[in-house]
């Protein structure tokens, strides 16, 4: 299953829940300074990359498992 989501509704929980069920999630996210900051893991041959999204808003959240995402930069 492929779910799509708008960039105005980002949250870590909304990224983690679908992937926990095995669904794929396609979404845009903001890139301003208050946006999530993916931690890059690996560049892929097609120009995209793998990154981890981590919660950062509280001490308890920082202990949660990151969500592995594929980053496709649409700014070009």
Residue pairs with C-beta under 8 A, 6 or more apart in sequence:
1 22
1 23
1 24
2 23
2 24
2 25
2 26
3 18
3 23
3 24
3 25
3 26
4 25
4 26
4 27
5 14
5 25
5 26
5 27
5 28
6 27
6 28
7 27
7 28
7 29
7 30
10 27
10 29
10 30
10 35
10 36
12 36
12 53
12 54
12 55
12 61
12 64
12 67
15 25
15 27
15 53
15 67
15 69
16 64
16 67
18 24
18 25
19 25
19 67
28 74
29 35
29 36
31 75
36 53
37 56
38 51
38 52
38 53
38 69
38 71
39 51
39 52
39 53
39 54
39 66
40 49
40 50
40 51
40 71
41 49
41 50
41 51
41 52
41 68
42 49
42 50
43 49
44 50
44 70
47 73
48 70
48 71
48 72
48 73
49 70
49 71
50 68
50 69
50 70
50 71
51 68
51 69
51 70
51 71
52 66
52 67
52 68
52 69
53 66
53 67
53 69
54 62
54 64
54 66
55 61
55 62
55 64
56 62
